[in-house]
């Protein structure tokens, strides 16, 4: 799979997870287990995105 496609898919996943986290926080509270679980999952997606982006940028500079 092309990195560009993967970056777009990760962006969509990040936006979906962010929306879910916000909605869960509104309905269940910011400290609720489900909200914190979504927050952790969002962090992992963002980290994955940043690593992939950094790798892509390094390869394009070499």
N, CA, C and O atoms as CSV, one atom per row, in Angstrom:
chain,resi,resn,atom,element,x,y,z
A,1,UNK,N,N,0.855,-1.178,0.000
A,1,UNK,CA,C,0.000,0.000,0.000
A,1,UNK,C,C,0.897,1.237,0.000
A,1,UNK,O,O,1.909,1.275,0.701
A,2,UNK,N,N,0.527,2.242,-0.783
A,2,UNK,CA,C,1.308,3.462,-0.851
A,2,UNK,C,C,1.208,4.228,0.453
A,2,UNK,O,O,0.175,4.224,1.122
A,3,UNK,N,N,2.312,4.891,0.803
A,3,UNK,CA,C,2.328,5.648,2.055
A,3,UNK,C,C,1.318,6.781,2.029
A,3,UNK,O,O,0.713,7.099,3.052
A,4,UNK,N,N,1.130,7.395,0.860
A,4,UNK,CA,C,0.161,8.486,0.754
A,4,UNK,C,C,-1.240,7.981,1.104
A,4,UNK,O,O,-1.986,8.644,1.824
A,5,UNK,N,N,-1.583,6.817,0.594
A,5,UNK,CA,C,-2.883,6.221,0.884
A,5,UNK,C,C,-2.991,5.887,2.368
A,5,UNK,O,O,-4.026,6.123,2.990
A,6,UNK,N,N,-1.924,5.341,2.926
A,6,UNK,CA,C,-1.921,4.994,4.341
A,6,UNK,C,C,-2.070,6.242,5.214
A,6,UNK,O,O,-2.785,6.218,6.215
A,7,UNK,N,N,-1.400,7.323,4.838
A,7,UNK,CA,C,-1.530,8.579,5.587
A,7,UNK,C,C,-2.965,9.094,5.545
A,7,UNK,O,O,-3.484,9.571,6.554
A,8,UNK,N,N,-3.606,9.001,4.384
A,8,UNK,CA,C,-5.006,9.440,4.270
A,8,UNK,C,C,-5.922,8.567,5.126
A,8,UNK,O,O,-6.837,9.071,5.778
A,9,UNK,N,N,-5.674,7.265,5.120
A,9,UNK,CA,C,-6.493,6.364,5.932
A,9,UNK,C,C,-6.291,6.634,7.422
A,9,UNK,O,O,-7.250,6.630,8.194
A,10,UNK,N,N,-5.047,6.867,7.819
A,10,UNK,CA,C,-4.776,7.182,9.219
A,10,UNK,C,C,-5.425,8.498,9.622
A,10,UNK,O,O,-5.940,8.622,10.733
A,11,UNK,N,N,-5.403,9.481,8.727
A,11,UNK,CA,C,-6.063,10.764,9.003
A,11,UNK,C,C,-7.558,10.546,9.247
A,11,UNK,O,O,-8.129,11.119,10.175
A,12,UNK,N,N,-8.178,9.728,8.422
A,12,UNK,CA,C,-9.603,9.435,8.595
A,12,UNK,C,C,-9.853,8.716,9.920
A,12,UNK,O,O,-10.810,9.033,10.628
A,13,UNK,N,N,-8.993,7.747,10.256
A,13,UNK,CA,C,-9.137,7.029,11.523
A,13,UNK,C,C,-8.958,7.976,12.711
A,13,UNK,O,O,-9.691,7.891,13.697
A,14,UNK,N,N,-7.984,8.874,12.611
A,14,UNK,CA,C,-7.736,9.844,13.685
A,14,UNK,C,C,-8.957,10.732,13.886
A,14,UNK,O,O,-9.378,10.962,15.020
A,15,UNK,N,N,-9.519,11.226,12.805
A,15,UNK,CA,C,-10.695,12.097,12.910
A,15,UNK,C,C,-11.897,11.356,13.491
A,15,UNK,O,O,-12.640,11.907,14.304
A,16,UNK,N,N,-12.083,10.117,13.074
A,16,UNK,CA,C,-13.185,9.311,13.599
A,16,UNK,C,C,-13.005,9.048,15.092
A,16,UNK,O,O,-13.943,9.192,15.877
A,17,UNK,N,N,-11.788,8.660,15.471
A,17,UNK,CA,C,-11.513,8.363,16.886
A,17,UNK,C,C,-11.632,9.626,17.733
A,17,UNK,O,O,-12.131,9.570,18.856
A,18,UNK,N,N,-11.178,10.768,17.205
A,18,UNK,CA,C,-11.288,12.031,17.944
A,18,UNK,C,C,-12.756,12.374,18.201
A,18,UNK,O,O,-13.127,12.756,19.311
A,19,UNK,N,N,-13.576,12.234,17.176
A,19,UNK,CA,C,-15.005,12.512,17.317
A,19,UNK,C,C,-15.639,11.576,18.345
A,19,UNK,O,O,-16.434,12.011,19.178
A,20,UNK,N,N,-15.287,10.297,18.285
A,20,UNK,CA,C,-15.823,9.323,19.231
A,20,UNK,C,C,-15.390,9.653,20.663
A,20,UNK,O,O,-16.188,9.563,21.596
A,21,UNK,N,N,-14.136,10.030,20.826
A,21,UNK,CA,C,-13.630,10.385,22.151
A,21,UNK,C,C,-14.368,11.594,22.708
A,21,UNK,O,O,-14.759,11.601,23.875
A,22,UNK,N,N,-14.560,12.611,21.881
A,22,UNK,CA,C,-15.256,13.825,22.320
A,22,UNK,C,C,-16.700,13.510,22.708
A,22,UNK,O,O,-17.176,13.957,23.751
A,23,UNK,N,N,-17.388,12.747,21.877
A,23,UNK,CA,C,-18.776,12.395,22.171
A,23,UNK,C,C,-18.883,11.564,23.451
A,23,UNK,O,O,-19.791,11.764,24.258
A,24,UNK,N,N,-17.952,10.638,23.623
A,24,UNK,CA,C,-17.949,9.820,24.834
A,24,UNK,C,C,-17.689,10.701,26.053
A,24,UNK,O,O,-18.320,10.523,27.095
A,25,UNK,N,N,-16.769,11.644,25.927
A,25,UNK,CA,C,-16.470,12.562,27.025
A,25,UNK,C,C,-17.662,13.420,27.398
A,25,UNK,O,O,-17.905,13.682,28.576
A,26,UNK,N,N,-18.400,13.853,26.400
A,26,UNK,CA,C,-19.592,14.670,26.648
A,26,UNK,C,C,-20.660,13.857,27.384
A,26,UNK,O,O,-21.279,14.343,28.332
A,27,UNK,N,N,-20.867,12.621,26.939
A,27,UNK,CA,C,-21.956,11.821,27.498
A,27,UNK,C,C,-21.594,11.081,28.789
A,27,UNK,O,O,-22.441,10.916,29.668
A,28,UNK,N,N,-20.349,10.640,28.904
A,28,UNK,CA,C,-19.971,9.828,30.061
A,28,UNK,C,C,-19.025,10.535,31.022
A,28,UNK,O,O,-18.852,10.099,32.160
A,29,UNK,N,N,-18.414,11.621,30.571
A,29,UNK,CA,C,-17.466,12.343,31.413
A,29,UNK,C,C,-16.038,12.129,30.939
A,29,UNK,O,O,-15.708,11.107,30.339
A,30,UNK,N,N,-15.195,13.125,31.225
A,30,UNK,CA,C,-13.814,13.079,30.739
A,30,UNK,C,C,-12.972,12.008,31.428
A,30,UNK,O,O,-12.009,11.508,30.846
A,31,UNK,N,N,-13.322,11.657,32.645
A,31,UNK,CA,C,-12.557,10.665,33.382
A,31,UNK,C,C,-13.077,9.243,33.248
A,31,UNK,O,O,-12.530,8.323,33.855
A,32,UNK,N,N,-14.130,9.054,32.456
A,32,UNK,CA,C,-14.719,7.729,32.299
A,32,UNK,C,C,-13.747,6.806,31.561
A,32,UNK,O,O,-12.985,7.244,30.699
A,33,UNK,N,N,-13.790,5.532,31.915
A,33,UNK,CA,C,-12.910,4.534,31.321
A,33,UNK,C,C,-12.965,4.560,29.792
A,33,UNK,O,O,-11.924,4.528,29.135
A,34,UNK,N,N,-14.163,4.619,29.227
A,34,UNK,CA,C,-14.304,4.597,27.765
A,34,UNK,C,C,-13.658,5.820,27.111
A,34,UNK,O,O,-13.023,5.701,26.062
A,35,UNK,N,N,-13.816,6.979,27.721
A,35,UNK,CA,C,-13.204,8.196,27.193
A,35,UNK,C,C,-11.686,8.070,27.218
A,35,UNK,O,O,-11.012,8.418,26.249
A,36,UNK,N,N,-11.160,7.578,28.318
A,36,UNK,CA,C,-9.711,7.415,28.445
A,36,UNK,C,C,-9.182,6.363,27.472
A,36,UNK,O,O,-8.079,6.499,26.943
A,37,UNK,N,N,-9.968,5.320,27.241
A,37,UNK,CA,C,-9.581,4.280,26.285
A,37,UNK,C,C,-9.491,4.876,24.878
A,37,UNK,O,O,-8.531,4.618,24.151
A,38,UNK,N,N,-10.485,5.666,24.500
A,38,UNK,CA,C,-10.467,6.308,23.177
A,38,UNK,C,C,-9.304,7.292,23.063
A,38,UNK,O,O,-8.695,7.421,22.001
A,39,UNK,N,N,-9.002,7.975,24.148
A,39,UNK,CA,C,-7.886,8.919,24.154
A,39,UNK,C,C,-6.564,8.193,23.913
A,39,UNK,O,O,-5.728,8.653,23.136
A,40,UNK,N,N,-6.384,7.070,24.575
A,40,UNK,CA,C,-5.168,6.276,24.396
A,40,UNK,C,C,-5.067,5.760,22.965
A,40,UNK,O,O,-3.994,5.799,22.362
A,41,UNK,N,N,-6.173,5.282,22.425
A,41,UNK,CA,C,-6.188,4.790,21.050
A,41,UNK,C,C,-5.884,5.917,20.065
A,41,UNK,O,O,-5.184,5.711,19.073
A,42,UNK,N,N,-6.413,7.103,20.343
A,42,UNK,CA,C,-6.140,8.270,19.503
A,42,UNK,C,C,-4.653,8.614,19.556
A,42,UNK,O,O,-4.042,8.894,18.524
A,43,UNK,N,N,-4.077,8.595,20.741
A,43,UNK,CA,C,-2.638,8.849,20.883
A,43,UNK,C,C,-1.821,7.873,20.040
A,43,UNK,O,O,-0.856,8.269,19.387
A,44,UNK,N,N,-2.205,6.605,20.055
A,44,UNK,CA,C,-1.477,5.596,19.286
A,44,UNK,C,C,-1.590,5.842,17.790
A,44,UNK,O,O,-0.616,5.668,17.057
A,45,UNK,N,N,-2.772,6.245,17.331
A,45,UNK,CA,C,-2.952,6.549,15.909
A,45,UNK,C,C,-2.121,7.764,15.493
A,45,UNK,O,O,-1.500,7.764,14.431
A,46,UNK,N,N,-2.115,8.795,16.336
A,46,UNK,CA,C,-1.340,10.001,16.034
A,46,UNK,C,C,0.144,9.668,16.006
A,46,UNK,O,O,0.868,10.146,15.132
A,47,UNK,N,N,0.603,8.860,16.945
A,47,UNK,CA,C,2.009,8.452,16.974
A,47,UNK,C,C,2.378,7.686,15.698
A,47,UNK,O,O,3.425,7.929,15.099
A,48,UNK,N,N,1.519,6.776,15.302
A,48,UNK,CA,C,1.744,6.002,14.077
A,48,UNK,C,C,1.807,6.924,12.860
A,48,UNK,O,O,2.653,6.746,11.983
A,49,UNK,N,N,0.919,7.896,12.811
A,49,UNK,CA,C,0.888,8.863,11.713
A,49,UNK,C,C,2.194,9.667,11.672
A,49,UNK,O,O,2.797,9.838,10.613
A,50,UNK,N,N,2.614,10.152,12.832
A,50,UNK,CA,C,3.835,10.970,12.896
A,50,UNK,C,C,5.067,10.170,12.488
A,50,UNK,O,O,5.944,10.686,11.796
A,51,UNK,N,N,5.132,8.925,12.912
A,51,UNK,CA,C,6.280,8.069,12.536
A,51,UNK,C,C,6.300,7.821,11.033
A,51,UNK,O,O,7.358,7.890,10.406
A,52,UNK,N,N,5.157,7.539,10.463
A,52,UNK,CA,C,5.077,7.295,9.024
A,52,UNK,C,C,5.426,8.558,8.246
A,52,UNK,O,O,6.134,8.496,7.240
A,53,UNK,N,N,4.939,9.683,8.702
A,53,UNK,CA,C,5.225,10.956,8.042
A,53,UNK,C,C,6.717,11.283,8.112
A,53,UNK,O,O,7.303,11.715,7.119
A,54,UNK,N,N,7.327,11.081,9.264
A,54,UNK,CA,C,8.759,11.341,9.429
A,54,UNK,C,C,9.579,10.437,8.522
A,54,UNK,O,O,10.557,10.879,7.919
A,55,UNK,N,N,9.189,9.185,8.423
A,55,UNK,CA,C,9.882,8.230,7.563
A,55,UNK,C,C,9.776,8.664,6.094
A,55,UNK,O,O,10.751,8.599,5.345
A,56,UNK,N,N,8.607,9.096,5.707
A,56,UNK,CA,C,8.387,9.564,4.327
A,56,UNK,C,C,9.225,10.791,4.022
A,56,UNK,O,O,9.787,10.910,2.933
A,57,UNK,N,N,9.309,11.692,4.966
A,57,UNK,CA,C,10.072,12.935,4.771
A,57,UNK,C,C,11.564,12.641,4.701
A,57,UNK,O,O,12.274,13.272,3.918
A,58,UNK,N,N,12.052,11.706,5.493
A,58,UNK,CA,C,13.465,11.348,5.471
A,58,UNK,C,C,13.850,10.736,4.131
A,58,UNK,O,O,14.920,11.021,3.593
A,59,UNK,N,N,12.983,9.906,3.605
A,59,UNK,CA,C,13.269,9.261,2.321
A,59,UNK,C,C,13.233,10.246,1.171
A,59,UNK,O,O,13.997,10.108,0.216
A,60,UNK,N,N,12.362,11.237,1.244
A,60,UNK,CA,C,12.271,12.213,0.165
A,60,UNK,C,C,13.455,13.187,0.184
A,60,UNK,O,O,13.782,13.785,-0.842
A,61,UNK,N,N,14.098,13.348,1.350
A,61,UNK,CA,C,15.248,14.238,1.460
A,61,UNK,C,C,16.544,13.554,1.031
A,61,UNK,O,O,17.521,14.230,0.711
A,62,UNK,N,N,16.562,12.217,1.023
A,62,UNK,CA,C,17.806,11.529,0.666
A,62,UNK,C,C,17.915,11.255,-0.815
A,62,UNK,O,O,18.907,10.682,-1.265
